[in-house]
Amino acid sequence: MKAFRLIIKQTSANYRKPETIKNKMTYPLPPFSTVIGALHNACGYTEYKEMNLSIQGKYESMHREPYTDYCFLNRLEDDRGILVWLPNASFFSNAFVRVAHTQKSQGNSFRKGVTIQVENQNLLDEYRRLKDLNDSITEFKKTRLNPVLALIKKRKKTLKEKKKVRKQEGLDCTAVLTRENELKEIEKQIKERFEKYKYENYTEPLSHFRNLVKSVKYYEILNNIELVIHVQASDEVLHDLEEHWTDIKSIGRSEDMVDVQEAKIVELQEKLNKEVNNIYSAYIDYDTIKRGNSEGVRIYPLGRKDKYVRGTVYYLNKNYEISPENGKRIFQKKKVVYTSNYEINKVGENVYIDEDEYIVNFI
């Protein structure tokens, strides 16, 4: 059997755990989906190519690295963060203009100019004009529009009662129905004209203004990383990896650059003539550790064949499919144990050693 082996060094990296937010924690080794994504990008694949991976490695230390996180609030606030103006209000992007920012944690007001630093006076004036306009619209609705609508509603109720009486008396209701429909149409037009005016003159212009808030968050960063990655795939995919391994630029974040020390096809040995142990930590298939595989291969602690390998259990993403219902990614999860200091009793069914005696467990 053949496999493609990569030996990689990274100065630093974060293999982010997807469920972490404030502190972006890292896996000790890159998950399968991260490596598969890097390999697919390098080869220019636009659809998933079947491949199994063995991932092992080590890192020297870990530290936390602060970064500033920017986030748009769901609604516009007069006293929060940075007031910005978006040219396109239908989506958020980096294309925005800073209008003003607050200088205190509370008690600020963009509208009143309380404890803020102005960065674009024209846009701030527009923001304040829109807020003043909203007060006028609210007052108009309360003092003029609502009384008219209440009068129409009262008149419609009177006509409804009149229509009921005329029906009971067997009289013609045509005139009453006509007048009732006229009032409904007038009511509809009044409401539509009001909502149109409010949307065009206030709601839509104000939607370009947003609050941008910032906070300090942290990445967990691994330092001085060594990775040994084996890839089991079709001959065509192995050939593509041989041709394009130099296009593997990063694993983890885009800034987590790789230094590929070695990239080559290796032979996997299907017979084991001696005990072999690993110098690296690795992701090992959970079921193989607990029960062995169908060929009787077991993975156990060094010199302790009567014990189970211990380590941290992870459910790692591998490949995914797109849900036809909502278009979201549905990942295939693999249950693994992150462990070290282990050996095998023999090889077979996804557990092998390569020509340089790296233990390989394809998942």
N, C-alpha and C positions, 0 to 999 in steps of 0.2 A: 504494500500500500504506500501511497505517496501523500504528502501534505506540504503546504506552503508555510514556511516558518519565518517569522519576523522577530528580530531582536531589536528592541527600541529603547532609547533613553529619552527622558524628558526632565528638564530642569525643574519644572513645577507643573501641576495640573489640578483641576477640580473635576471629578467625575460625579456630577451632582445627583443626589438622591431627589427624585421628583417631588416627594411629599414635603420637602423642607422649603420654608419661605424666608423668614427673617434671617436665620443662619443657614446658608446654603451648604449643608453638610455634603461630604463626599464619600463615595464607596472607596475601599482600599485599592481596588483594581477597576479598570473600566468595565461597565456592564456589556453584555453581548451586543445589545442594540447600538451602543456607541461605536464599538469597533466595526460592526457590520456597516453602519452608516459611513464611517471613514473609508472603508474598502470600496463600497459602492460608489462613493463620490470620486475616488481616485480612478476607478475604471470607467467612469461615465455612465454607469447603469441608471436607467430611469424606472426600472421595475426590479422587484426582489429576485435575487439569484440564490438558490438554495445553498446554504453553507453551514457547517458545524464548526464550533470554535473550542479551542482549549486556551484559557487565559491564565497566566501565572506571572508572578513578578514580586517586586519588593520596593519599598521606599525608605528613605533615610529618616525623615521627620515630618511633622505636620505643624502648620501655624494658621492663625486666623488673619485674614486680610480684609480691612474695611473698604467699603465702597459706598458711594452715595446713590440711593435709589430714588428715582423720580416717578411719581404716580399721579394720574388725573383723578380728581374726585368725581363721584357719580353725579353730583349736583353742584350748582354754583353757590358758593358761600361768599359773604361780603368781608369776612375777617380772617381768611385762611390762606396761608402759603403765598404762592406767586400767582397774580392775576395775569393770564396770557390770552392772546387773541389768535384763533386758528383761521387761516384762509379758507380751509375746507372743513366745515363743521360736521360733516357726515362720518369722518374717521379721525382718529388721533395719529399724529406723526410728530417727527422732530421739526416740522415746518410750522413754527409758531413765533409770535412776537411777544416779548415780555412787556407788559403794561405797567405793573407796579408790584412791589413785594412788601410783605408785612415785616415789622421790626420787633414785634413782641409776640409772646406765645398766646396772648389774649388781649381783648380790648381794642383791636384794630378795626378800621373801617375804610374800605376803598372809596365808598360813596361819600363819606364825610371827610376823608383825608386825615384820619386819625392814625398816628404812628405807622405811616407807610412811606416807602421810598418810590417816587414816581420815575418811571423809565420811558414812558411814551405818553405825553400829556394829551395829545389829540385823541388817542384811543381811550384814555381814562375819561376824557370829557364825553366821548360817545357812550361809554358804559354808564356814566351818571345821567346822561340825557335819557337813555333807555329806562333806567330805574325811575326817573321822574315821570316819564311817559306811562309807565306801568301804574303809578299812583293815579294819574289822570284817568287811565282806562278803568281802573277799579272804581274810582269815584263816579265816572260816567255810568258804569254798569249799575251801581248801587242806586244813584239818584234819578237816572233817566231811563235806562233800558229796562231794569227790573219792574218799575211801575207800569210801563207800557205792556210788557209781557204778562204781568199780573192781570191787567185789564182785559187783554185778549183771552186769557185763560178763563176769567170770570164770564166773559161774553160767550165763549164756547160752551161753558157749562149751562148757561141759560138756554142756548140754542138746542143743546142735547135734551134738556127737560121738555122744551117746547116740541121737539120732534117726537118725543115719546108720547106726549099728550095727543098730538095730532094723529099718530098711528093708532092709538086706542080709540079715537073718535072716527077713524076711517077717513080722515082728511088727507089731502095732497100735501106731501112734504118736500116737493121739489125746491121751492124758494128757500126753505130752511136749510136744506142740504147744500144748495148753491152758496148761501152765505157762510155756512160752516166751512166749506172747502176754501172759500176766499180767505177766511180768517186763518186757516191752517197754512195757506200759501204765504200770507203776510208774515205770520209768525216764523215760518221757515226762512224767508228772505231776510228778515231782521237778524235772526241768529246767524245765518251764513255770512251776511255782510259784516256783522260784528266780529265773528271769528276770523274772517279773511283779513280784516283790518288789523286785528291783534296779531295774527301770525306774521303778516308781511311787514308790519311796522315795529313789532316788539319781539315776538317769540323767535322768529328766524334770525334777526340781527343779534339778539342776545345769545343765541346758541353758539356763536363764534367765540364767546368768552368762556374760559374754563379756569378752574383752580388747579395749579400744579403744586404738589407738596413733595418735600424731600425728607428722607430719613437715612440714618447711617445703618447699614446692614453689613453682614460679614460672609465671606467665603472661607471655607476650610480648604487650605492649600497643602497638597502633598509636595515634598521636596526630594529632588534627586531620585527619580523613579527609573526602575529597570523593568521592562516588560518582555515576556516571551510568549508570542502568540502563534498558535498553529491553526491552520485553516484546512478543513476537509471539504472538498467540493469537486465538481466535475472537472475533467481535463481542460475544457474550454475556459472555465473560470480560473483555474490554476495558471493557465497560460496568460490570461489577462492580468493576473496579479504579478506575474513575473515581468510583464511589459510595463506596468504602470505603478509599481511600488514607490517610485520616486515622486509620484503625485500625492502621496499621503503627507499632508501638511500638518495636521493637528489631530489630537485625540482628546476629547473633553470639550473645553471651550475653544473658540477660534484662536485665542492667543496662546493656547497650550501646545506649542510647537513640538514636533518630534524630531529626533536625530536617529535615523534608521542605521543601526550598526551592521545588520545583516538581513538579507532577504533572499531566500532560496528554497528550492524544492528539496525535501528530505525524505528519506525512506523510513517507514515505520516498521519496527520489528514485530513479528507475530509469534515469536518464541522468546521466552525469558529463561536464561540459563543461570541467573544469579539474582540476589536481592538488590533492588534498586530503590534508592530514596531520593527525595527532591530537596534542593537547596532553596527553592522559592516557595512563597505562599501561593495558593491557587484557589480557583473556584472548582469544587468537586461536586459531582452529581449526588444529591442527597440519598436517593434510593440505592445507589451503588455502595455508599458508605454503610447504610443501615442493613441492607439485605444481600449485597453483592449482585452480580448480574447473572444471566442465564448460563454463562460459561464458567461460573464459579470464581470469577475475579473478585477479589476483596481488596479494599484499601483500609489500612490500619495504621496506628501510631508506630513510630520506629521501635522495633523490638518488642512490640506488645500485640501479638496476633489475637489475643483474647479480648482486646478492648476495641471500642469504637473510636474513630477519629472525632475529636471535639473541635468546635469552631463556631463561628457566627453564621446563622442561617439567613439567607437572603432569597427573596423572590425577584429575580431579575428579568427585565424585558429582553426579548430576543427580536423576532420579526413581528410585523403587524399586518392587519387587514383593515381596509376602510369600511366602516359600517354603512350599508346602503340606506339606513334610516336617517342618520344625522350627519354622515360624512366624517365622523370622528375616528381616530385610530384605535383599534382594539389589539392590544399587544398580547403575544403569547408569552406567558410567564414560565420561567424555569426555576425550580427550587434547588438551591445549591448551598454548600457549606464552604465558607471561606476559612481555610485552615493551612497549616504548615507542619513540617516534620512528620511526614507520612511515607509509607512504602507500599508496594503491591506484591502479591504472591505469584501472579502470572498475568498474561496479557490476553485481550480478546474483547470483542463487542464494545468498541469505543474507549477502551483503556489499553494504551500501548506505550512503548518507549520508542524514541527516535534514535537515529544513528549516533547521537551524542549523549544518549541516556537521559534525556528529559522525559519525565513521565507525562504522558499526554492523555487527557480525559476529554473527549469531544462531547459537547453539549449542544 
